[in-house]
């Protein structure tokens, strides 16, 4: 996918219509997106992402936030992108939901989101969901994959390098989208825990149910019940025992109920006879008592009627008392008014006291603040020299830092010389071995060559005849012809020996040249070290120089520590001076406020004193108009009058009620006498003592049977509830146990808690699988950026045997053969490592997506932490990304990049609001 043309309208910081002709940036290479902070550099990538997928590139940006706050009401918010994919050109246009003015009338309306996609063949898709599906089909990836491929999020991987173990796991979860695996782990753990608790609960329920089995002590089965409770019987035996107990108790209950019916009928007959006889005795006694009471009541009525007449003579006095009580109650509100005014006087006096106290406190506070201001000004003057002192010490520290850096560089070079010497010795030994082997091969070849020539002469001699000319010398006489050897090498064997000799000779020459090259490098480095070391220490040998450098470095480190301490103290003085500079204006303002507040308090005090004088005069006038000195005295007098009136009223009422009650009593007694005479008609004769004895015997028997029935019924009720409960829990226990076994095993496996096994969680395992593939791809980048020095390596072991393992990351330093944590890398090295990981993620996603083609990438910030060499290496790595037809956009405001990269998209803020874009190609 390659963007050709991007048009943004009222989008983010771009107020108007902004068009970027991205085709002018060329087919490949690097270009820079630079500009003011907050001007909208990353918004360009947001616009491309939004146009394609309807969402922004970052988690903190939502489509509803894209409406530019600088745009006028009539400019629509929309993004249009023309892009090519696999040689075909597409055009897509989207607008988010936003509020705009109505086209007709006043007010605002909501512009609904829309999208349209134009295919190369002229087809048009307008439905948002269909457009989203079409883009996914064309590019072959979703939004998250696109943002991870096209936007190299170096910052996320920098966090990954520096994060603690728990935080690193969270970052992996977000990068690799493994949260569903973590959720599965947790759900399995919770399910296993829940099943275990449920299983134990059901077992406990069965045990508690057995404990509740009830059986009479006299029953034969009581011994077996105790065995069941002690766990000596199986569940099946316990259930059979319980069913037997229930059957016996039901038979016992039916028999007792039948006996109860017979007893109840007999008790009812006897009770009826006894009750009737006792009622007759009561009627005879009541008749005599009522007759005596009637005679006494008639005598009492006459005396009460005399008292009634005497009480009625006191009615006029009660009426007079009532009038006096009303008059006194009417005066009571005036006493309340007097009390209110006195309370006001007390409150005003208290307010005056508080104001006087406050006045004194504010005067003291003002003087204290004045002294504090004078003290701060004196301290500020004393601290004013701290900045100059700090500059001197900073210069000293910079010089010491430079010396320390030079010493460390020389120590590194001396170490490198030692390594080169070892390599030189190794190459010399290699040369000696290969030279000896070449000489040996040469001797073998010479011997074979001689044998070959002798053999050829012998073959020729066999063809010679006396008188015929020799084809070699022309002689016709052959006195001593050559004899043919028994072992003659073939031409192929001779050629093979020659090639073997020449090969070993070349190897020896190469070894000699490499040893000579090593020696030259050693001499050159030793010369450089001696020249550089002469400026720092005086010594002739590298060993002596190294020892002196170590001593010198220790002295510098000590001096640096002392200088740093001095700088820290001076910084404290500067911070204090700045603090005083901020405090003094506030203190001066506080002093002015306290002066104003003091004057205001003094005025309030004068006003309160005048109010007290006026109130005292009013209280005196009101006191003279009242009969009593206080409301309490007046209320006591009213209370006395009320008591006298109530006493008289009660006396009159009591006399009237006594007469009325006596008349009622007489009527009641007359009715009782008539009732008693009626009850004595038809009197029966029985022996109450005999009947009572028989009745008591029956009742005792009934109580015993009721108790036995209640005990048996309670047992049946308890045991009938227990039996199905045990059966149900046994069935449930079997199901839970079966399910718990496999869920627990699955949970232990997924959560890495199997005893004796490597503690790797399911989510961690998935993350490491992704991570290993990304590391492999990242290392091809990092080796280029670091000059083949660094290679990333996942550490499989945890920090200790109890910790989860698999997510730690180390770095291998090929310069010294060491392996250490990535957290030890410098700022620039960390940038290169994190950029490599981000590029590795991009490569992996493209590979996993299967044949997708993204011809444009963006790299966001992070270059400011790199030194010159690291920046060159990072740029070389990014340039390698542009091989073929790929463009790489770097989003940065680092000044050095502006001079390195010719093609630029420049984003500037305008004073009127919003941003503008220009191309420099």
Secondary structure as UniProt FT lines:
FT   STRAND          2..11
FT   TURN            12..13
FT   STRAND          14..20
FT   HELIX           22..25
FT   STRAND          29..35
FT   TURN            37..38
FT   HELIX           41..53
FT   TURN            59..60
FT   HELIX           63..65
FT   TURN            69..70
FT   TURN            73..74
FT   STRAND          78..85
FT   TURN            86..87
FT   STRAND          88..95
FT   STRAND          98..101
FT   STRAND          108..111
FT   STRAND          114..118
FT   TURN            120..121
FT   STRAND          124..125
FT   HELIX           128..139
FT   HELIX           143..150
FT   STRAND          151..152
FT   HELIX           154..162
FT   HELIX           165..176
FT   HELIX           179..211
FT   TURN            217..218
FT   TURN            220..221
FT   HELIX           222..229
FT   TURN            230..231
FT   HELIX           235..311
FT   HELIX           312..314
FT   HELIX           315..383
FT   TURN            384..385
FT   HELIX           386..461
FT   TURN            462..463
FT   TURN            466..467
FT   TURN            471..473
FT   TURN            479..480
FT   HELIX           491..534
FT   TURN            535..536
FT   HELIX           542..624
FT   HELIX           631..679
FT   TURN            680..682
FT   HELIX           688..751
FT   TURN            755..756
FT   HELIX           762..785
FT   TURN            786..788
FT   STRAND          790..795
FT   TURN            801..802
FT   STRAND          808..813
FT   TURN            814..817
FT   STRAND          818..821
FT   HELIX           822..824
FT   HELIX           827..849
FT   STRAND          856..860
FT   HELIX           863..865
FT   HELIX           868..881
FT   TURN            882..885
FT   STRAND          887..891
FT   HELIX           895..900
FT   STRAND          904..909
FT   TURN            911..912
FT   STRAND          915..920
//
